[in-house]
Amino acid sequence: MTSRSREFWEGRYRAAADAGTSLWGAEPNGWIAEQVAGLAPGLAVDVGAGEGRNALRLARLGWRVVATDFSPAAVEGVRAAAAGLPVEAVEADATTWTAPEPADLAVLCYLQLRPEALAAAIARAAESLAPGGVLLGIWHDREDVDRGLAGTMDPGIRTTPTETRAAAESAALVVELSGRRDRQTAAGTACDCLLIARRP
Ligand SMILES: C[S@@+](CC[C@H](N)C(=O)[O-])C[C@H]1O[C@@H](n2cnc3c(N)ncnc32)[C@H](O)[C@@H]1O
């Protein structure tokens, strides 16, 4: 089982752009929006940002944001959507990229990778944080598939609280929340894997 390739995502974003549509819509992820509502703005990195729905919300809340994705079409889309907002869109691989200056917040929203690649992305995000900085992660949980809920995606690129906690702790982060939450979708009930971790 492999992570979905750059070509896979590039094809999806390019097709959506050509059709004048969006893969993920304009609204930020609900859990991310809840979590950032009470944070003091600073510098945020949105890793695997896609079309930038979370990055744009952060920028509108007063954050300076670096939004990264390995799909050039996604990056172009963020640049266009973020005109006039303090969002820098960067083409980069999440398993190797670190922020050029220490960030106060790192967001990983449905960055579905196989375990070693996800651990690398969490480690790079942890390295990108300033002391006291927070990592917010949300993923499609493997339990979703196991429980026969809404998920249809390859279980090899889903994850669990145990795996994401271990990756965060290996990256010297202090885990503040590690758990699961059900979410209603058009396809039925889905299960998210959640992580909040802080750089000491
Ligand atoms: C399910 S989408 C989520 C996009 C966005 N975070 C959101 O919630 O709207 C996953 C994103 O991760 C990106 N991605 C996957 N693997 C990546 C990698 N190794 N490096 C950078 N981006 C990656 C894809 O291009 C895609 O935009």
PDBQT file of the ligand as one rigid body, heavy atoms in Angstrom, charges set to zero:
ROOT
HETATM    1  C1  LIG A 301      -7.477  15.041   1.419  1.00  0.00    +0.000 C 
HETATM    2  S1  LIG A 301      -6.538  16.388   0.822  1.00  0.00    +0.000 S 
HETATM    3  C2  LIG A 301      -6.786  17.574   2.118  1.00  0.00    +0.000 C 
HETATM    4  C3  LIG A 301      -6.482  18.983   1.689  1.00  0.00    +0.000 C 
HETATM    5  C4  LIG A 301      -6.666  20.046   2.776  1.00  0.00    +0.000 C 
HETATM    6  N1  LIG A 301      -5.789  19.825   3.910  1.00  0.00    +0.000 N 
HETATM    7  C5  LIG A 301      -8.084  20.140   3.231  1.00  0.00    +0.000 C 
HETATM    8  O1  LIG A 301      -8.408  19.637   4.314  1.00  0.00    +0.000 OA
HETATM    9  O2  LIG A 301      -8.882  20.721   2.481  1.00  0.00    +0.000 OA
HETATM   10  C6  LIG A 301      -4.856  15.852   1.094  1.00  0.00    +0.000 C 
HETATM   11  C7  LIG A 301      -3.820  16.812   0.536  1.00  0.00    +0.000 C 
HETATM   12  O3  LIG A 301      -2.518  16.380   0.881  1.00  0.00    +0.000 OA
HETATM   13  C8  LIG A 301      -1.670  16.613  -0.213  1.00  0.00    +0.000 C 
HETATM   14  N2  LIG A 301      -0.536  15.695  -0.068  1.00  0.00    +0.000 N 
HETATM   15  C9  LIG A 301      -0.567  14.338  -0.054  1.00  0.00    +0.000 A 
HETATM   16  N3  LIG A 301       0.665  13.850   0.140  1.00  0.00    +0.000 NA
HETATM   17  C10 LIG A 301       1.507  14.923   0.243  1.00  0.00    +0.000 A 
HETATM   18  C11 LIG A 301       2.889  15.066   0.455  1.00  0.00    +0.000 A 
HETATM   19  N4  LIG A 301       3.700  14.004   0.600  1.00  0.00    +0.000 N 
HETATM   20  N5  LIG A 301       3.399  16.317   0.532  1.00  0.00    +0.000 NA
HETATM   21  C12 LIG A 301       2.600  17.398   0.385  1.00  0.00    +0.000 A 
HETATM   22  N6  LIG A 301       1.274  17.327   0.169  1.00  0.00    +0.000 NA
HETATM   23  C13 LIG A 301       0.732  16.101   0.109  1.00  0.00    +0.000 A 
HETATM   24  C14 LIG A 301      -2.517  16.369  -1.436  1.00  0.00    +0.000 C 
HETATM   25  O4  LIG A 301      -2.033  17.005  -2.592  1.00  0.00    +0.000 OA
HETATM   26  C15 LIG A 301      -3.854  16.944  -0.965  1.00  0.00    +0.000 C 
HETATM   27  O5  LIG A 301      -3.966  18.298  -1.278  1.00  0.00    +0.000 OA
ENDROOT
TORSDOF 0
